[in-house]
Each structure stands twice: as C-alpha cells, then as structure tokens.
Amino acid sequence: MFKKIILGVLLSATLFGAEVDWSKDYQSGIAAAVKQNRPVLFIISRDTCKYCILLDNTTLKDAKVVKELNKNFIAIRSWTNEGDYIPMDIRQSTPGLPGIWFLYSDGTPMYQPLLGYIKKDAFLEALYIVKEEFDKNKKRVQK
C-alpha cells in the first residue's frame, strides 16, 4: 500500500509539473533574497486580470521557467485585489497588470517593469539577463 501511495505522489508531480516557490509575502521574500543573495522576481497581479491569468497558466507553468526561478531567484507575488503589500514607489510606477519587476535583493528595482503577458521563451531569456546583471553587480548591493 505504501508503495502505491509513493508511486501516486511521484506520478502526480510528474503530470502536474513543478510550481514556482512563491514567497509568503513581500517582506519575507526580500528577507530571503538578502539572506540568499538572490535577485527578486516581483509580480503584481489581480485574479480577474486576463493577462495575469494567461501568464500564470502558460509561462509560469513552463518547466524551464519554474526551474530557473526556483534555482536562482526569490519569487514574490502581490495581489492588488487582496490588499497585499506593494511598495509605494513600485505601485506608482506600474501602469498596468501584470507588472513584472526584477529587483536587487534589497528591493531596489533593477529595471523598469515589464507589463502584460510574456511568452515563456522571452521570459526565460529575461531571467538569464537579469541573473547575469545581478551577478555582475552583487558587490555594489552588498555594501
């Protein structure tokens, strides 16, 4: 019986794929990013947003994207309709949803936000570019 349960769990994980390890909230995500010295993917969403749903159901379910995010980034998501915390400067600089921000581990934006739906290949390329830039500038942020 135990073997059947283990087999079922493993089969389910294979069928449904891996999930992005989202931080509990903004503050704990930034704390983890500082501790682990990783860049942050910060997404501002709304559960009724057509392009937020599309991003969730395609790009953020892709195995390569999930693997890269979980290995090299701290992923944080804030929902506007749930009143999740969003820093004021980021909130005011996000004119549309989803708002996709790449941040240094201290929460400082690396770039202007990407807005809207992004296909998996372009998103994966962005992750590689951000990781490379973050690694080049680690010393600047750690001061």
Long-range contacts (C-beta under 8 A, 24 or more apart in sequence): 17-61, 17-63, 17-66, 18-63, 18-66, 18-67, 18-70, 19-66, 20-60, 20-66, 20-69, 20-70, 20-75, 21-69, 21-70, 21-75, 22-75, 22-76, 22-77, 23-74, 23-75, 23-76, 23-77, 25-76, 25-78, 25-84, 25-85, 26-76, 26-78, 26-84, 26-85, 26-86, 26-87, 27-85, 29-74, 29-75, 29-76, 30-74, 30-76, 30-103, 30-105, 30-106, 30-107, 32-74, 33-74, 33-103, 33-105, 33-106, 33-107, 34-105, 34-106, 36-74, 36-105, 37-105, 37-138, 37-142, 38-72, 38-73, 38-74, 38-105, 38-134, 39-72, 39-73, 39-74, 39-102, 39-103, 39-104, 39-105, 39-110, 39-130, 39-131, 39-134, 40-73, 40-74, 40-75, 40-76, 40-101, 40-102, 40-103, 40-104, 40-105, 40-107, 41-69, 41-73, 41-74, 41-75, 41-76, 41-100, 41-101, 41-102, 41-127, 42-76, 42-77, 42-78, 42-90, 42-100, 42-101, 42-102, 42-103, 43-75, 43-76, 43-77, 43-78, 43-98, 43-99, 43-100, 43-101, 44-77, 44-78, 44-80, 44-86, 44-90, 44-91, 44-94, 44-97, 44-98, 44-99, 44-101, 45-77, 45-78, 45-79, 45-80, 45-97, 45-98, 46-79, 46-80, 46-81, 46-97, 47-79, 47-81, 47-82, 48-81, 49-97, 49-98, 51-97, 51-98, 51-116, 51-117, 52-97, 52-98, 54-117, 55-98, 55-117, 55-118, 58-117, 58-119, 58-120, 59-117, 59-118, 59-119, 59-120, 59-123, 62-120, 62-123, 62-124, 64-120, 64-124, 65-120, 65-123, 65-124, 65-127, 68-124, 68-127, 68-128, 68-131, 69-127, 72-127, 72-131, 73-127, 73-130, 73-131, 74-105, 102-126, 102-130, 104-134, 104-137, 104-141, 105-141, 106-141, 108-141, 110-134
